[in-house]
């Protein structure tokens, strides 16, 4: 379900509709080239922008814009603004012949705090591009480059009070910053980090939990801890306006690697529990084999995100054109991934991993049902194996309990990322954003409740504290027995799997 919803959002957001902002009224042109009905109320509209590149001109052709009076007046100068392809000025390019200009000032959304303002004299680094978008460079801003589509700008010949003309543009300037939720979001993630770190501390404190399952879980939680911590740090620095674009880029790579690592560790958990029930795992429970398997898991869970991060960096600093679909545009879009880049480089791998996890869960659930059914049949046929069956059942329950924990964890993180995906496409829905950010608190808290707040864990904590108080000598060979239990915990699942399979084969 998690993967399906993410894919659904990705598909629906890539659909391109020709709405009112990109459709034009059917107009008539007089002999002097001036559009005579550009500002009349018409009902017939054509989607010209679906067939050719569109840009927006504030006034009809043959007229210019008077900013002080907010009206259009006839001008003698022809309208042919310079056009750039990426960062190169195209000499001899005729904009009016190669583009279709939407006529009329754009509609800025007041609910979002947008107001119309002229670019010059405050900003002089801007240009119209061949894709009809307006490139505006603001070095002191995060992001330093803002790309305005034709529904958020209009370019024209501006006429001042001295009747002098100059090329200028109106843009929809956002007076309210889009990081209003950063204070709540960063606070939520820091609180979640506290509970995640507390869970890791409990697992590190108890030798009984430092088996393969425990080490994988700690690696998963620490990856999420690093990602949440640096994400919160980035948002705090943005709020305080104490971050540069270079720092944004570095933090983005750290966060990207950490979040991907967390999802690959979750994939390791799902694979490991399936491997346990598949009966293919070796029965050796030696410490060396456990550590070897953990190192293999770590090579996968850290190695693949490392490769993906290197690819992201190589593409970001490559010579790909700005409009190339694979260009991440980290330095152009501000801090972290945004838009199409986020879909490709973050949500793409997450979807693949979620589908793989669902497959592992399904196969594991089928295997559990099969083993339980075979065990019940054997128990009814031969009562002499009742004691052994009871032991096998206890071991079976242990593995099933672990499987249940993984399912709960997958569900918790699934809800979190579904909210993240949906909210990222509806930035104007402040209530939904606040709900999504508040859930980040619950992520760490729920993980703490699932893995720590259990009677068995509390008993182990109490026993461990008492053991440390007694100096480790009151229980005789406690150290040895504890070490033995730690090394053999992982093998108990292997033994019970082997026993069940052998008994089933004998039947």
C-alpha positions in Angstrom: 0.0 0.0 0.0 2.8 2.4 0.9 4.6 1.9 -2.5 1.3 2.1 -4.4 0.4 5.4 -2.9 3.8 6.9 -3.6 3.7 5.7 -7.2 0.2 7.1 -7.6 1.3 10.5 -6.4 4.3 10.4 -8.7 2.1 9.7 -11.7 -0.6 12.2 -10.9 1.9 15.0 -10.3 3.6 14.5 -13.6 0.4 15.0 -15.5 0.4 18.3 -17.4 -2.9 20.1 -17.7 -3.5 23.2 -19.7 -5.3 25.4 -17.1 -6.4 29.0 -17.3 -3.0 30.4 -16.6 -1.6 28.8 -19.7 -4.5 29.1 -22.1 -5.2 32.1 -24.2 -8.3 33.9 -25.4 -9.0 34.0 -29.1 -8.2 37.6 -30.1 -8.2 39.7 -33.2 -5.3 41.8 -34.4 -5.6 45.2 -36.0 -3.7 46.4 -39.0 -1.0 48.1 -36.8 -0.3 44.8 -35.1 -1.9 45.7 -31.7 -4.1 43.1 -30.1 -7.5 44.8 -29.9 -9.2 42.3 -27.7 -6.6 41.1 -25.3 -8.3 42.5 -22.2 -11.9 41.8 -23.2 -14.0 39.2 -21.5 -14.1 36.2 -23.7 -15.1 32.6 -23.2 -13.3 30.8 -26.0 -9.8 29.8 -25.0 -7.1 27.8 -26.8 -4.3 25.9 -25.2 -1.5 27.3 -27.4 1.2 26.4 -24.8 0.6 22.7 -25.4 1.9 23.2 -29.0 4.6 25.8 -28.8 6.8 27.6 -26.2 4.9 30.3 -24.4 6.1 33.4 -22.5 4.1 36.2 -21.1 4.1 39.9 -22.1 2.4 42.4 -19.8 0.8 44.5 -22.6 -0.3 43.8 -26.1 2.2 44.0 -28.9 2.9 47.6 -30.0 2.4 48.8 -26.4 4.5 49.2 -23.3 3.8 49.3 -19.6 3.7 52.4 -17.4 4.5 51.1 -13.9 3.5 54.3 -12.0 0.1 54.4 -13.7 -0.3 50.6 -14.1 -1.5 50.9 -17.7 -0.4 50.1 -21.3 0.5 52.9 -23.7 1.6 52.7 -27.4 5.4 52.6 -27.9 7.4 52.9 -31.1 10.1 50.5 -30.1 9.6 47.0 -31.3 9.4 44.2 -28.8 12.1 41.6 -29.2 13.7 40.7 -25.8 17.0 38.9 -25.7 16.7 35.1 -25.2 19.2 32.8 -23.5 19.7 29.1 -23.8 21.1 28.0 -20.4 23.8 30.7 -19.8 24.4 31.6 -23.4 22.8 34.6 -25.2 21.4 33.6 -28.6 22.3 36.2 -31.1 19.8 36.8 -33.8 17.0 34.9 -32.0 13.6 36.5 -32.7 11.5 35.9 -29.6 8.2 37.1 -31.2 8.6 34.6 -34.1 9.7 31.6 -32.1 7.5 32.0 -29.0 3.8 32.6 -28.4 3.4 35.4 -25.9 0.5 35.3 -23.5 -0.9 38.8 -23.2 -1.7 40.4 -19.8 -0.3 40.6 -16.3 -0.2 37.3 -14.4 -2.5 36.5 -11.5 -0.5 36.5 -8.2 -2.0 34.5 -5.4 -2.6 36.8 -2.4 -3.4 33.9 -0.1 0.2 32.8 -0.6 1.5 36.3 0.1 2.4 37.0 -3.6 2.5 40.5 -4.9 3.5 42.0 -8.2 6.8 43.8 -8.1 9.2 45.0 -10.9 12.6 43.3 -11.0 14.7 46.4 -11.8 16.3 48.4 -10.2 16.5 45.9 -7.2 17.6 43.0 -9.4 19.4 43.3 -12.7 20.5 39.7 -13.4 17.7 38.0 -15.2 16.9 36.9 -18.7 14.2 35.1 -20.7 15.1 31.6 -21.7 14.2 29.5 -24.8 11.7 27.4 -22.7 9.7 30.6 -22.0 10.7 30.8 -18.3 12.3 33.8 -16.6 15.7 33.1 -15.0 16.3 35.4 -12.0 19.7 35.3 -10.1 19.6 36.6 -6.5 23.1 35.7 -5.0 22.1 36.5 -1.4 19.0 34.3 -1.5 18.4 30.6 -0.7 17.9 29.4 -3.4 20.2 31.8 -5.3 18.3 31.2 -8.6 14.5 31.4 -9.0 12.9 30.2 -12.2 9.5 31.9 -12.9 7.1 30.2 -15.3 4.8 32.3 -17.5 2.0 32.2 -14.9 4.3 34.0 -12.4 5.9 36.8 -14.5 5.4 39.1 -17.4 8.2 40.8 -19.4 7.7 44.0 -21.4 9.0 47.4 -22.5 8.6 49.7 -19.4 8.0 53.4 -20.0 9.0 55.9 -17.2 7.8 59.4 -16.5 10.4 60.9 -19.0 9.0 58.7 -21.7 12.2 56.6 -21.7 11.9 52.9 -22.4 13.6 49.9 -20.8 13.1 46.2 -20.8 11.9 45.1 -17.4 9.6 42.4 -15.9 7.0 42.0 -13.2 7.2 38.9 -11.0 5.0 37.4 -8.3 7.2 38.0 -5.3 6.4 35.9 -2.2 6.3 38.1 0.8 5.6 35.2 3.2 8.6 32.8 3.3 7.8 29.2 2.4 9.6 27.9 5.5 6.9 28.9 8.0 6.7 25.2 9.1 10.4 24.9 9.7 10.2 25.8 13.4 7.6 23.1 14.0 9.3 20.6 11.7 12.8 20.9 13.2 11.4 20.7 16.7 9.5 17.6 15.9 12.5 15.9 14.3 14.8 16.7 17.3 12.2 15.2 19.7 12.1 12.1 17.5 15.9 12.0 17.5 15.8 11.8 21.3 13.6 8.7 21.4 15.5 7.1 18.5 18.8 7.6 20.4 17.2 6.3 23.6 16.1 3.1 21.8 19.7 2.6 20.5 21.1 3.2 24.0 18.8 0.5 25.4 19.9 -2.1 22.8 23.5 -1.2 23.3 23.1 -1.5 27.1 21.7 -5.0 27.0 24.0 -7.8 25.8 21.0 -10.0 25.2 19.8 -7.6 22.5 23.2 -7.2 20.8 22.6 -10.1 18.4 22.4 -9.8 14.6 18.8 -8.6 14.8 19.8 -5.9 17.4 22.8 -4.7 15.5 20.8 -4.3 12.3 18.1 -2.4 14.1 20.7 -0.1 15.8 22.3 0.6 12.4 18.9 1.4 10.9 18.0 3.7 13.8 21.4 5.5 13.8 21.0 6.2 10.1 17.6 7.8 10.6 19.0 9.7 13.6 21.7 11.2 11.5 19.3 12.1 8.7 16.8 13.7 11.1 19.5 15.5 13.1 21.1 17.2 10.0 17.7 17.9 8.5 16.6 19.7 11.6 20.0 21.6 11.7 19.5 22.7 8.1 16.0 24.0 8.8 17.1 25.9 11.9 20.0 27.5 10.0 17.5 28.5 7.2 15.2 30.1 9.8 18.1 32.0 11.3 19.4 32.9 7.8 22.9 31.7 8.8 23.4 29.2 6.0 25.2 29.5 2.6 24.4 27.7 -0.6 27.6 25.6 -0.2 26.6 24.6 3.3 23.1 23.7 2.0 24.7 21.4 -0.7 26.9 19.6 1.8 24.0 19.1 4.3 21.9 17.8 1.4 24.4 15.1 0.5 24.7 14.0 4.2 20.9 13.9 4.6 20.4 12.1 1.3 22.9 9.4 2.2 21.5 8.9 5.7 17.9 8.6 4.7 18.7 6.2 1.9 20.9 4.1 4.3 18.0 3.9 6.7 15.7 2.5 4.0 18.3 0.0 2.9 18.8 -1.2 6.5 15.0 -1.7 6.6 15.3 -3.7 3.5 18.0 -5.8 5.2 15.6 -6.5 8.1 12.9 -7.7 5.7 15.4 -9.9 3.8 16.9 -11.3 7.0 13.5 -12.4 8.5 12.6 -14.0 5.1 15.9 -15.8 5.0 15.3 -17.1 8.5 12.0 -18.7 7.7 13.2 -19.9 4.3 15.3 -22.5 6.0 18.4 -21.7 3.8 20.4 -20.1 6.6 23.3 -22.0 7.9 22.9 -23.5 11.4 26.2 -22.2 12.7 25.7 -19.7 15.5 29.4 -18.8 16.0 30.2 -15.2 16.7 32.4 -15.0 13.6 29.5 -16.0 11.3 27.2 -13.5 12.8 29.7 -10.7 12.4 30.5 -11.8 8.9 26.8 -11.7 8.0 26.4 -8.3 9.6 29.4 -6.9 7.6 27.8 -8.2 4.4 24.6 -6.5 5.3 26.5 -3.2 6.2 28.3 -3.4 2.8 25.0 -3.5 1.1 23.1 -1.0 3.3 25.9 1.6 3.2 27.5 0.7 -0.1 24.5 1.2 -2.4 23.5 4.6 -0.9 27.2 5.6 -1.2 27.1 4.8 -4.9 23.7 6.7 -5.4 25.1 9.7 -3.5 28.3 9.7 -5.7 26.0 9.6 -8.8 23.9 12.4 -7.4 27.0 14.5 -6.9 28.6 13.7 -10.2 25.4 14.7 -12.1 25.0 17.9 -10.0 28.5 19.1 -10.9 28.5 17.8 -14.4 28.1 19.8 -17.6 24.5 18.7 -18.2 22.2 21.5 -19.5 19.9 23.1 -17.0 16.8 21.5 -18.6 18.2 18.0 -18.6 15.8 15.8 -16.6 18.6 14.1 -14.7 20.2 17.3 -13.4 19.5 17.4 -9.6 19.7 21.2 -9.5 20.7 21.2 -5.8 22.4 24.6 -6.1 19.6 26.2 -8.1 16.6 25.0 -6.0 17.9 25.8 -2.5 18.4 23.3 0.3 17.7 19.6 -0.3 16.0 17.9 -3.3 13.0 19.4 -4.9 10.4 18.6 -7.5 11.4 16.1 -10.2 14.8 15.6 -8.7 13.2 14.5 -5.5 11.0 12.0 -7.4 13.9 10.5 -9.2 16.7 10.4 -6.7 14.8 9.9 -3.4 11.3 8.6 -3.9 12.4 6.4 -6.8 14.8 4.2 -4.7 12.3 4.3 -1.8 9.5 2.9 -4.0 11.8 0.1 -5.2 12.8 -0.8 -1.7 9.2 -0.7 -0.5 8.0 -3.1 -3.2 10.9 -5.5 -2.3 10.0 -5.3 1.4 6.3 -6.1 0.6 7.4 -9.1 -1.4 9.6 -10.3 1.5 6.8 -9.8 4.0 4.3 -11.7 1.8 6.7 -14.6 1.3 7.5 -14.7 5.0 3.8 -14.7 6.0 3.1 -17.6 3.6 6.0 -19.5 5.1 4.9 -18.9 8.7 1.4 -20.2 7.9 2.9 -23.3 6.2 5.2 -24.1 9.1 2.4 -23.7 11.7 0.1 -25.9 9.6 2.8 -28.6 9.3 3.6 -28.4 13.0 0.0 -28.9 14.0 -0.3 -32.0 11.8 2.8 -33.5 13.3 1.7 -32.8 16.9 -1.6 -34.6 16.3 0.1 -37.7 14.8 2.8 -38.3 17.4 2.2 -37.3 21.0 5.7 -38.5 22.0 7.2 -35.4 20.3 5.0 -33.1 22.4 7.9 -31.7 24.4 10.0 -31.1 21.4 7.1 -29.5 19.6 6.5 -27.2 22.5 10.1 -26.0 22.3 9.9 -25.6 18.6 6.7 -23.7 19.0 8.4 -21.3 21.5 11.2 -20.7 19.1 8.7 -20.2 16.3 6.9 -17.7 18.4 10.1 -15.8 18.9 10.7 -15.5 15.2 7.1 -14.6 14.6 7.4 -11.9 17.2 10.4 -10.4 15.5 8.5 -10.6 12.2 5.6 -8.7 13.8 8.0 -6.0 15.0 9.3 -5.5 11.5 5.8 -5.2 10.0 5.0 -2.6 12.6 8.2 -0.7 11.9 7.5 -0.8 8.2 4.0 0.4 8.7 5.1 3.3 10.9 7.8 4.5 8.5 5.3 3.9 5.6 2.8 6.3 7.0 5.6 8.8 7.6 6.8 8.8 4.0 3.3 8.8 2.5 2.6 12.0 4.4 6.0 13.4 3.3 5.3 12.6 -0.4 1.8 14.0 -0.4 2.6 17.1 1.6 5.5 18.0 -0.7 3.1 18.3 -3.6 0.6 20.5 -1.6 2.8 23.2 0.0 -0.1 25.5 0.3 -1.9 23.1 2.7 -0.4 24.5 5.9 -2.6 22.2 8.1 -1.5 19.1 6.3 2.1 20.2 6.6 1.8 20.7 10.3 0.2 17.3 10.7 3.0 15.7 8.7 5.6 17.5 10.8 4.0 16.5 14.0 4.0 12.9 13.0 7.8 13.1 12.9 7.6 13.2 16.7 5.5 10.1 16.8 8.0 8.2 14.6 10.7 8.2 17.3 8.2 7.7 20.1 6.4 4.8 18.3 9.8 3.1 17.6 10.7 3.5 21.3 7.3 2.0 22.3 7.6 -1.0 19.9 11.1 -2.0 20.7 11.7 -0.9 24.3 8.4 -0.6 26.2 7.9 -4.3 26.8 7.9 -6.3 30.0 10.7 -8.5 28.8 12.9 -5.5 28.0 12.2 -3.9 31.4 13.2 -7.1 33.1 16.4 -7.3 31.2 17.2 -3.6 32.1 16.5 -4.3 35.8 18.6 -7.4 35.7 21.5 -5.7 34.0 21.4 -2.8 36.4 21.5 -5.2 39.4 24.3 -7.1 37.8 26.4 -3.9 37.4 25.6 -2.8 41.0 26.9 -6.2 42.2 30.1 -5.7 40.3 29.4 -8.7 38.0 30.3 -11.3 40.6 27.1 -12.0 42.4 25.7 -14.3 39.7 28.7 -16.6 39.4 29.4 -17.1 35.7 27.0 -14.4 34.6 29.6 -12.9 32.2 30.2 -16.2 30.5 26.6 -17.2 30.3 25.6 -13.8 29.0 28.2 -13.9 26.3 27.1 -17.4 25.4 23.5 -16.2 25.1 24.5 -13.3 23.0 26.4 -15.5 20.5 23.7 -18.2 20.4 20.6 -16.0 20.2 20.8 -15.7 16.5 21.4 -19.5 16.1 18.2 -20.4 18.0 16.1 -19.3 15.0 18.4 -21.4 12.8 18.1 -24.5 15.0 14.3 -24.2 15.2 14.0 -23.8 11.5 16.2 -26.8 10.9 14.3 -28.9 13.4 11.0 -28.1 12.0 12.2 -28.8 8.4 13.8 -32.1 9.4 10.7 -33.2 11.3 8.5 -32.2 8.4 10.7 -34.2 6.0 10.6 -37.2 8.2 6.8 -37.2 8.2 
